[in-house]
Amino acid sequence: MPHIMELVGKTRVVVKNGEVVEVGEPEIKWCPIFAKLRGIEEITPEDVRKNMEFRIRDFGMFTDKRRLELEDFVGFGASEIMMTGLSRGLLDSTVTACEGAGTVISSNPALVQGMGGRMSGLVETEPIEGIIKGITERDGIVLDPSTAKMDPVAGVKKAADLGNERIAVTVTFPETAKELRELEKEQNLDLVIIGVHVTGLSKKDVQTLIDNTDITTSCASQYVRELVQPLAQVGTAVPLFALTQKGKELVIERAKDIHKPLLINTMTLPALPDEKQPKK
């Protein structure tokens, strides 16, 4: 089984044995992040291939040489927020995905950032021995080392069985978020549910996601931008939204770790300047 990831304009990329073997067509043609970081004004399959090959070369993505401790990539990404939450003792553990390992439970802030800081939308993966070994050495727990399956609900159940109550978990599917909310009530947990990789969701699915998450990224979703009623927003081009009080508290806690100057202001949200939004 190959590895499949969606990245840079939600382009499907297939990787096998550390090599890019297939690149699809980008769903989004202009992304403000890649325009700013890479000067890319129109995303092409070749741009996406180069980006994936760079990740493989630079930190060993999809290989045994995967570096699992990486610097912060963005100020307020999902992994950065979880890293801060763990460091401050606001979270007991996290349940996230890593290529070559699938669902991973971790209380190690550096590992959570290392796995997730440069992660895009992981669709499918298979076990990579070196990655699983590296995660285990850093006190991470791989849910199923034999298959590298991705199952956030089973991951949260396992984290709870290990004695964790305050658990942050990333989800890509609205129904998963809903199921996790039910599990939270059943098991008397305190979950922070974070929506990631939301480009392309239907309006109905976005509403379900918003109703069941504490924080969500916006990616290139027009419906997230249309339906969200955030308590806090970070960024204006590809913003991240805090939807509940505990989500807001985690985002504000993360702000303390940002070394650049910050503008903190009250205003009607969301704030979405047209010229900065991703374009199809």
Summary of the structure (lengths in Angstrom):
residues: 280
radius of gyration: 17.7
end to end distance: 30.5
largest distance: 49.4
contacts: 963
relative contact order: 0.13
helix: 37%
strand: 20%
